[in-house]
Amino acid sequence: MSKLPAITGRQAIAAFEQLGFSVDRITDSHHIMKKAGHRYNISIPIHGAKPLKAGTLRTLVRNAGVDVEAFVNAIRD
């Protein structure tokens, strides 16, 4: 299993947009993203320049139905 890099919420949003998700709505400090035909919405916390916790990011990637390597590649693009 690949290791996830430490990234901010905004970087995660950009990566998920590369993977076909789009921001559906914004609540206080979270961006809710969805993808047509996908079972789950994902809720990405935005807390300034603080990186996401590793477990939170891994859960977001799992709920998005993406493997870690594809997500890491989307971060680099």
DSSP file (Angstrom, degrees, kcal/mol; ACC not computed):
  #  RESIDUE AA STRUCTURE BP1 BP2  ACC     N-H-->O    O-->H-N    N-H-->O    O-->H-N    TCO  KAPPA ALPHA  PHI   PSI    X-CA   Y-CA   Z-CA
    1    1 A M              0   0    0      0, 0.0     2,-0.1     0, 0.0     0, 0.0   0.000 360.0 360.0 360.0 132.3    0.0    0.0    0.0
    2    2 A S        -     0   0    0      1,-0.1     2,-0.4     0, 0.0    66,-0.1  -0.339 360.0-112.7 -73.5 154.6    1.4    3.4   -1.0
    3    3 A K        -     0   0    0     -2,-0.1    -1,-0.1    66,-0.0    69,-0.0  -0.725  26.2-130.6 -89.2 135.1    2.0    6.1    1.6
    4    4 A L        -     0   0    0     -2,-0.4     2,-0.1     1,-0.1    54,-0.1  -0.670  22.1-126.1 -83.8 136.9   -0.2    9.2    1.3
    5    5 A P        -     0   0    0      0, 0.0     2,-0.7     0, 0.0    -1,-0.1  -0.384  28.9 -99.1 -76.2 160.8    1.6   12.5    1.4
    6    6 A A        +     0   0    0     -2,-0.1     2,-0.3    45,-0.1    47,-0.1  -0.733  58.8 163.3 -80.4 113.8    0.7   15.2    3.9
    7    7 A I        -     0   0    0     -2,-0.7    45,-3.0    45,-0.2     2,-0.1  -0.898  35.7-112.8-131.3 160.2   -1.5   17.6    1.9
    8    8 A T  B  >  -A   51   0A   0     -2,-0.3     4,-1.8    43,-0.3     5,-0.1  -0.349  35.9-104.1 -83.0 170.2   -4.0   20.4    2.8
    9    9 A G  H  > S+     0   0    0     41,-0.6     4,-2.2    39,-0.3     5,-0.1   0.874 121.4  54.5 -62.2 -38.3   -7.7   20.2    2.2
   10   10 A R  H  > S+     0   0    0     38,-0.3     4,-2.0     1,-0.2    -1,-0.2   0.877 107.3  49.9 -65.7 -37.4   -7.4   22.5   -0.8
   11   11 A Q  H  > S+     0   0    0      2,-0.2     4,-2.0     1,-0.2    -1,-0.2   0.872 109.7  52.1 -66.8 -36.4   -4.8   20.2   -2.4
   12   12 A A  H  X S+     0   0    0     -4,-1.8     4,-2.7     2,-0.2    -2,-0.2   0.900 107.3  52.4 -65.6 -40.6   -7.1   17.2   -1.8
   13   13 A I  H  X S+     0   0    0     -4,-2.2     4,-2.2     1,-0.2    -2,-0.2   0.926 108.9  49.8 -60.5 -44.8  -10.0   19.1   -3.5
   14   14 A A  H  X S+     0   0    0     -4,-2.0     4,-1.6     1,-0.2    -1,-0.2   0.895 111.8  48.6 -61.5 -40.3   -7.8   19.7   -6.5
   15   15 A A  H  X S+     0   0    0     -4,-2.0     4,-1.1     2,-0.2    -2,-0.2   0.919 111.1  48.9 -67.0 -43.5   -6.8   16.0   -6.7
   16   16 A F  H  <>S+     0   0    0     -4,-2.7     5,-2.5     1,-0.2    -1,-0.2   0.846 107.5  55.7 -66.6 -31.9  -10.4   14.8   -6.4
   17   17 A E  H ><5S+     0   0    0     -4,-2.2     3,-1.4     1,-0.2    -1,-0.2   0.879 103.8  54.5 -65.2 -36.1  -11.4   17.2   -9.1
   18   18 A Q  H 3<5S+     0   0    0     -4,-1.6    -1,-0.2     1,-0.3    -2,-0.2   0.799 106.3  53.7 -62.7 -27.7   -8.8   15.6  -11.3
   19   19 A L  T 3<5S-     0   0    0     -4,-1.1    -1,-0.3    -3,-0.2    -2,-0.2   0.324 130.4 -92.0 -92.8   7.2  -10.5   12.3  -10.5
   20   20 A G  T < 5S+     0   0    0     -3,-1.4    16,-0.3     1,-0.3    -3,-0.2   0.440  83.6 127.6 102.6   0.1  -13.9   13.5  -11.7
   21   21 A F      < -     0   0    0     -5,-2.5    -1,-0.3    14,-0.1     2,-0.3  -0.529  37.7-162.2 -84.8 156.9  -15.5   14.9   -8.5
   22   22 A S  E     -B   34   0B   0     12,-2.4    12,-2.4    -2,-0.2     2,-0.4  -0.981  29.7 -98.2-137.9 152.7  -16.9   18.4   -8.2
   23   23 A V  E     +B   33   0B   0     -2,-0.3    10,-0.3    10,-0.2     3,-0.1  -0.557  36.0 179.5 -71.6 122.3  -17.7   20.6   -5.3
   24   24 A D  E     -     0   0B   0      8,-3.3     2,-0.3    -2,-0.4     9,-0.2   0.871  62.7 -19.4 -89.8 -45.8  -21.5   20.3   -4.6
   25   25 A R  E     -B   32   0B   0      7,-1.4     7,-2.9     2,-0.0     2,-0.5  -0.982  55.3-128.5-158.6 164.2  -21.7   22.7   -1.7
   26   26 A I  E     -B   31   0B   0     -2,-0.3     2,-0.3     5,-0.2     5,-0.2  -0.982  20.1-175.1-123.5 124.6  -19.7   24.4    1.0
   27   27 A T  E >   -B   30   0B   0      3,-2.6     3,-2.7    -2,-0.5    -2,-0.0  -0.842  55.8 -64.9-112.8 157.1  -20.6   24.3    4.7
   28   28 A D  T 3  S-     0   0    0     -2,-0.3    -2,-0.0     1,-0.3     3,-0.0   0.476 123.6  -8.8  -5.0 -79.2  -18.7   26.2    7.3
   29   29 A S  T 3  S+     0   0    0     18,-0.0    17,-3.4    -3,-0.0     2,-0.4   0.138 121.4  79.9-120.9  20.6  -15.3   24.5    7.1
   30   30 A H  E <   -BC  27  45B   0     -3,-2.7    -3,-2.6    15,-0.3     2,-0.5  -0.976  59.6-148.7-130.5 142.7  -16.0   21.6    4.8
   31   31 A H  E     -BC  26  44B   0     13,-2.5    13,-2.8    -2,-0.4     2,-0.6  -0.953  17.0-148.3-106.4 124.9  -16.4   21.2    1.0
   32   32 A I  E     -BC  25  43B   0     -7,-2.9    -8,-3.3    -2,-0.5    -7,-1.4  -0.835  18.6-170.2 -96.0 122.6  -18.9   18.5    0.0
   33   33 A M  E     -BC  23  42B   0      9,-3.2     9,-2.4    -2,-0.6     2,-0.3  -0.860   6.3-179.7-115.8 148.2  -17.9   16.8   -3.3
   34   34 A K  E     -B   22   0B   0    -12,-2.4   -12,-2.4    -2,-0.3     2,-0.4  -0.944  15.6-150.8-141.5 164.0  -19.8   14.4   -5.4
   35   35 A K    >   -     0   0    0      5,-0.3     3,-2.2    -2,-0.3   -14,-0.1  -1.000  35.0-102.8-136.9 133.6  -19.4   12.5   -8.6
   36   36 A A  T 3  S+     0   0    0     -2,-0.4     3,-0.1   -16,-0.3    -2,-0.0  -0.323 107.5  11.3 -58.7 131.2  -22.3   11.5  -10.9
   37   37 A G  T 3  S+     0   0    0      1,-0.3     2,-0.3     2,-0.1    -1,-0.3   0.504  98.8 126.4  79.7   4.9  -23.1    7.8  -10.5
   38   38 A H    <   -     0   0    0     -3,-2.2    -1,-0.3     1,-0.1    -3,-0.2  -0.764  58.3-139.9 -98.9 143.1  -21.0    7.5   -7.3
   39   39 A R  S    S+     0   0    0     -2,-0.3     2,-0.3    -3,-0.1    -1,-0.1   0.864  77.9  48.7 -69.8 -39.4  -22.5    6.1   -4.1
   40   40 A Y        -     0   0    0     23,-0.3    -5,-0.3    24,-0.0     2,-0.3  -0.758  63.7-144.1-110.3 148.5  -20.9    8.5   -1.6
   41   41 A N        -     0   0    0     -2,-0.3     2,-0.4    -7,-0.1    -7,-0.2  -0.794  26.1-140.4 -92.3 150.4  -20.4   12.2   -1.2
   42   42 A I  E     -C   33   0B   0     -9,-2.4    -9,-3.2    -2,-0.3     2,-0.6  -0.942   5.2-150.9-116.9 141.7  -17.1   13.1    0.4
   43   43 A S  E     -C   32   0B   0     -2,-0.4   -11,-0.2   -11,-0.2    17,-0.0  -0.928  11.5-165.2-114.6 110.2  -16.7   15.9    2.9
   44   44 A I  E     -C   31   0B   0    -13,-2.8   -13,-2.5    -2,-0.6     2,-0.2  -0.851  15.0-135.7-102.2 120.7  -13.2   17.5    2.9
   45   45 A P  E     -C   30   0B   0      0, 0.0     2,-0.6     0, 0.0   -15,-0.3  -0.529  13.0-159.4 -74.7 138.4  -12.3   19.7    5.9
   46   46 A I        +     0   0    0    -17,-3.4     2,-0.1    -2,-0.2     3,-0.1  -0.960  22.1 161.1-118.6 110.9  -10.6   23.0    5.1
   47   47 A H    >   -     0   0    0     -2,-0.6     3,-1.7     3,-0.4     2,-0.1  -0.512  56.8 -96.1-129.6  64.1   -8.6   24.4    8.0
   48   48 A G  T 3  S-     0   0    0      1,-0.2    -1,-0.4    -2,-0.1   -38,-0.3  -0.377  91.3 -19.9  63.9-131.6   -6.3   26.9    6.4
   49   49 A A  T 3  S+     0   0    0     -2,-0.1    -1,-0.2    -3,-0.1    -3,-0.0   0.280 100.6 123.3 -95.5   9.9   -2.8   25.6    5.7
   50   50 A K    <   -     0   0    0     -3,-1.7   -41,-0.6     1,-0.1    -3,-0.4  -0.536  63.5-121.8 -72.7 133.8   -3.1   22.7    8.2
   51   51 A P  B     -A    8   0A   0      0, 0.0   -43,-0.3     0, 0.0     2,-0.1  -0.414  29.0-103.4 -72.1 152.6   -2.5   19.3    6.5
   52   52 A L        -     0   0    0    -45,-3.0   -45,-0.2     1,-0.1     2,-0.1  -0.449  41.2-102.4 -69.9 146.8   -5.2   16.7    6.7
   53   53 A K     >  -     0   0    0     -2,-0.1     4,-2.5     1,-0.1     5,-0.2  -0.433  29.6-118.5 -68.9 148.2   -4.7   13.9    9.2
   54   54 A A  H  > S+     0   0    0      1,-0.2     4,-2.4     2,-0.2     5,-0.2   0.883 112.5  48.8 -58.6 -43.2   -3.5   10.7    7.6
   55   55 A G  H  > S+     0   0    0      2,-0.2     4,-2.0     1,-0.2    -1,-0.2   0.876 111.0  50.7 -66.5 -37.4   -6.5    8.6    8.7
   56   56 A T  H  > S+     0   0    0      2,-0.2     4,-2.2     1,-0.2    -2,-0.2   0.934 112.5  46.2 -64.2 -46.6   -8.9   11.3    7.5
   57   57 A L  H  X S+     0   0    0     -4,-2.5     4,-2.4     1,-0.2    -2,-0.2   0.909 111.6  51.2 -64.6 -42.0   -7.3   11.4    4.1
   58   58 A R  H  X S+     0   0    0     -4,-2.4     4,-2.3    -5,-0.2    -1,-0.2   0.892 110.4  49.6 -63.2 -39.0   -7.1    7.6    3.7
   59   59 A T  H  X S+     0   0    0     -4,-2.0     4,-2.9     2,-0.2     5,-0.2   0.899 109.7  51.3 -66.1 -40.9  -10.9    7.4    4.6
   60   60 A L  H  X S+     0   0    0     -4,-2.2     4,-1.6     2,-0.2    -2,-0.2   0.922 111.4  47.4 -60.8 -44.2  -11.7   10.1    2.0
   61   61 A V  H  X>S+     0   0    0     -4,-2.4     5,-1.9     2,-0.2     4,-0.5   0.913 113.3  48.4 -64.2 -42.7   -9.7    8.2   -0.7
   62   62 A R  H ><5S+     0   0    0     -4,-2.3     3,-1.3     1,-0.2    -2,-0.2   0.930 111.8  48.6 -63.6 -45.7  -11.4    4.9    0.3
   63   63 A N  H 3<5S+     0   0    0     -4,-2.9   -23,-0.3     1,-0.3    -1,-0.2   0.781 105.7  58.9 -67.1 -25.6  -14.9    6.4    0.2
   64   64 A A  H 3<5S-     0   0    0     -4,-1.6    -1,-0.3    -5,-0.2    -2,-0.2   0.630 111.1-123.9 -76.1 -12.5  -14.1    8.0   -3.2
   65   65 A G  T <<5 +     0   0    0     -3,-1.3     2,-0.4    -4,-0.5    -3,-0.2   0.805  68.1 129.6  75.6  28.9  -13.5    4.5   -4.5
   66   66 A V      < -     0   0    0     -5,-1.9    -1,-0.3     2,-0.0     2,-0.2  -0.883  58.6-121.5-116.0 144.8  -10.0    5.4   -5.7
   67   67 A D     >  -     0   0    0     -2,-0.4     4,-1.9     1,-0.1     3,-0.2  -0.535  28.5-113.4 -82.6 159.3   -6.8    3.5   -5.0
   68   68 A V  H  > S+     0   0    0      1,-0.2     4,-2.7     2,-0.2     5,-0.2   0.868 113.8  55.0 -61.2 -40.1   -4.1    5.3   -3.2
   69   69 A E  H  > S+     0   0    0      1,-0.2     4,-2.2     2,-0.2    -1,-0.2   0.901 107.8  49.1 -63.3 -41.2   -1.7    5.3   -6.2
   70   70 A A  H  > S+     0   0    0     -3,-0.2     4,-1.8     2,-0.2    -1,-0.2   0.883 111.9  49.9 -64.6 -37.9   -4.3    6.9   -8.5
   71   71 A F  H  X S+     0   0    0     -4,-1.9     4,-1.6     2,-0.2    -2,-0.2   0.920 109.8  49.7 -66.5 -43.7   -4.9    9.6   -5.9
   72   72 A V  H  X S+     0   0    0     -4,-2.7     4,-1.5     1,-0.2    -2,-0.2   0.896 110.5  51.1 -62.4 -39.8   -1.2   10.3   -5.5
   73   73 A N  H  X S+     0   0    0     -4,-2.2     4,-1.2     1,-0.2    -1,-0.2   0.868 107.2  53.6 -64.3 -36.1   -0.8   10.6   -9.3
   74   74 A A  H  < S+     0   0    0     -4,-1.8    -1,-0.2     1,-0.2    -2,-0.2   0.820 104.6  55.6 -68.5 -30.6   -3.8   13.0   -9.3
   75   75 A I  H  < S+     0   0    0     -4,-1.6    -1,-0.2     1,-0.2    -2,-0.2   0.895 107.1  50.0 -65.8 -39.4   -2.0   15.2   -6.7
   76   76 A R  H  <        0   0    0     -4,-1.5    -1,-0.2     1,-0.2    -2,-0.2   0.764 360.0 360.0 -72.4 -26.0    1.1   15.4   -9.0
   77   77 A D     <        0   0    0     -4,-1.2    -1,-0.2   -62,-0.0    -2,-0.2   0.483 360.0 360.0 -76.0 360.0   -0.9   16.5  -12.0
